[in-house]
Amino acid sequence: MTVSRRTFLKTSAAMTAAAGLVGAPALAFAESVDIDELLTPGPLGDKVLGSEDAPVTIVEYASMTCGHCANFHKRTYPELKKQYIETGKVKFIFREFPLDPVAAAAFMLARSAPADKYFDIIDTMFENQSTWAFSDNPYSSLLNFSKQIGFTQESFEEALKNQKLLDAINAVRERGSNEFKVGSTPTFFVNGEKHAGALPFDQMSELIDAEL
């Protein structure tokens, strides 16, 4: 169904608990998936940073309402981007794995913005997650936040009524869960090897360097 104001209000009490439980880092032995299958884009195409010829590819599955994801993007990602993505060592693929309707709506907004603004919006949403993701009225909170990143009420509502977009985002999540056994966020695949949890930079760096 379309992510509507009613859906937001009915699920607001439950979503915080869901983000805290499902989004918690998972402790597990590293496992690998078929890299060719993993790198096959979803119905919306992948959002990618870095060189196509980079020796290391990192795929992240994340939820916009996951506090662990926000911590990773605020604490680890900037240095990862500076030292590895921008230097041509890592190709970084970011995929949607919404844990609740608010996260799905946030992804719908990011996907509805100009394509070259996608990562800027994702970064801004994570940086300001506490102002819009956890609220007694998440619909209004996200609407107000969306206006700060260029949406009007009309374009906000238009984005959230796009059932085809919502279905595609859910398809990315379901494929991640069913085919690659993503069960928590954030989950990373480093050249196909799965690692769950908000990895600190030194641990992420060690995983990358082992592949170089």
C-alpha positions in Angstrom: 0.0 0.0 0.0 1.0 3.6 -0.4 2.9 5.1 2.5 0.1 7.5 3.7 -0.4 9.8 6.6 -2.6 7.2 8.3 0.1 4.5 7.9 2.7 6.9 9.5 0.4 7.6 12.5 -0.7 4.0 13.1 2.9 2.7 13.1 4.8 5.5 14.8 4.7 3.8 18.2 6.0 0.5 16.9 8.7 1.8 14.6 11.2 2.9 17.3 11.2 -0.5 18.8 11.5 -2.1 15.4 14.5 0.0 14.5 16.2 -0.7 17.8 15.7 -4.5 17.6 16.1 -5.3 13.9 18.7 -2.6 13.4 21.0 -3.8 16.1 24.4 -5.1 15.1 24.5 -8.8 14.6 27.4 -11.0 15.7 28.1 -13.7 13.2 30.9 -15.4 11.3 31.7 -13.8 8.0 30.0 -15.5 5.1 30.2 -14.9 1.4 27.6 -14.6 -1.4 27.8 -15.0 -5.1 29.4 -11.7 -6.2 27.8 -11.7 -9.6 24.4 -12.1 -8.1 25.1 -9.5 -5.5 26.2 -6.9 -8.0 23.1 -7.3 -10.1 21.2 -4.0 -9.6 17.6 -3.9 -8.4 14.6 -2.5 -10.3 15.6 1.2 -9.6 19.3 0.7 -10.5 22.1 1.0 -7.9 23.3 4.2 -6.3 27.1 4.1 -6.7 30.1 6.1 -5.6 33.7 5.6 -6.7 35.5 4.1 -9.6 33.9 1.3 -11.7 37.4 -0.3 -11.8 38.0 -0.2 -8.0 39.6 -3.4 -6.7 37.1 -3.5 -3.8 33.4 -3.2 -3.9 31.3 -2.5 -0.8 27.6 -3.0 -0.8 25.7 -1.5 2.1 22.1 -2.4 3.0 20.8 0.3 5.4 17.6 1.8 6.8 17.1 5.5 7.2 15.5 5.1 10.7 18.3 2.8 11.9 20.4 4.5 14.6 23.3 2.2 13.9 23.2 3.2 10.2 23.2 6.8 11.2 26.2 6.3 13.5 28.1 4.6 10.7 27.4 7.3 8.2 28.4 10.0 10.7 31.5 8.4 12.2 33.0 5.9 9.7 31.7 6.8 6.3 33.4 10.2 5.9 36.8 8.7 6.4 35.9 5.7 4.2 34.9 8.1 1.5 38.0 10.2 1.8 40.6 7.4 2.0 39.1 4.7 -0.2 36.2 5.8 -2.3 37.7 9.1 -3.6 41.1 7.5 -4.1 39.7 4.8 -6.5 40.2 1.9 -4.1 36.6 1.2 -3.3 33.4 1.2 -5.3 30.5 1.9 -2.8 27.0 0.7 -3.5 24.2 1.9 -1.2 20.9 -0.1 -1.1 17.6 0.5 0.5 16.5 -1.8 3.3 13.7 0.1 5.1 12.8 -1.3 8.6 9.5 0.6 8.8 7.1 2.9 6.8 9.0 6.1 7.8 12.3 4.7 6.4 10.5 3.6 3.2 9.1 7.2 2.9 12.6 8.7 3.4 14.0 6.5 0.7 11.1 7.5 -1.6 12.0 11.1 -1.1 15.7 10.5 -1.8 14.8 8.6 -5.0 12.4 11.3 -6.1 15.0 14.1 -5.8 17.4 14.8 -8.7 19.7 11.8 -9.2 22.8 13.8 -8.4 21.4 14.8 -5.1 20.7 11.3 -3.8 23.8 10.8 -1.6 23.6 14.4 -0.3 20.1 13.8 0.9 21.0 10.5 2.4 23.9 12.1 4.3 21.6 15.0 5.5 18.9 12.6 6.6 21.4 10.5 8.6 23.0 13.6 10.1 19.6 14.9 11.3 17.9 11.6 11.9 16.7 12.5 15.4 14.8 15.5 14.1 12.5 13.6 11.8 12.7 9.8 12.3 11.4 9.4 15.9 8.4 11.5 16.5 4.8 11.2 17.8 3.8 12.6 14.4 6.4 11.2 11.9 4.4 12.3 8.9 4.6 16.0 9.9 8.2 15.6 11.0 9.3 14.2 7.7 7.2 16.7 5.8 8.8 19.6 7.7 12.3 18.1 7.2 11.6 17.5 3.5 11.0 21.2 3.0 14.6 21.8 4.1 15.9 19.6 1.3 13.9 21.2 -1.5 10.5 19.6 -1.4 7.2 21.3 -1.2 4.1 19.8 0.4 2.8 18.9 -3.1 6.1 17.3 -4.3 6.4 15.5 -0.9 2.9 14.0 -1.2 3.4 13.1 -4.8 6.6 11.2 -4.0 4.8 9.2 -1.2 1.9 8.3 -3.5 4.3 6.7 -6.0 3.3 3.0 -5.5 5.7 1.8 -8.2 8.6 3.4 -6.4 7.5 1.9 -3.1 7.2 -1.5 -4.6 10.7 -1.2 -6.1 12.2 -0.2 -2.8 10.5 -3.1 -1.1 11.8 -5.4 -3.8 15.4 -4.4 -3.0 14.8 -5.1 0.7 13.1 -8.4 0.0 15.9 -9.5 -2.3 18.5 -8.6 0.2 16.7 -10.6 2.9 15.8 -13.6 0.8 18.9 -14.0 -1.5 21.7 -12.5 0.7 20.3 -13.2 4.1 20.4 -9.6 5.3 18.7 -9.6 8.7 19.9 -6.4 10.3 21.1 -3.0 9.4 23.6 -1.9 8.5 24.9 -5.0 6.6 28.0 -4.7 4.4 29.4 -7.0 1.7 33.1 -6.4 1.1 33.9 -8.1 -2.2 31.0 -10.5 -1.5 31.9 -11.2 2.2 29.1 -10.3 4.6 29.7 -8.2 7.7 26.8 -7.0 9.9 26.9 -4.0 12.2 28.1 -0.4 12.2 31.8 -1.2 11.7 34.3 1.4 13.0 36.7 2.8 10.5 39.7 0.7 11.7 37.8 -2.5 11.2 36.4 -1.4 7.8 39.9 -0.4 6.8 41.3 -3.8 7.8 38.7 -5.6 5.7 39.4 -3.4 2.7 43.2 -3.6 2.9 43.0 -7.4 3.0 41.4 -7.2 -0.5 43.9 -4.8 -2.0 
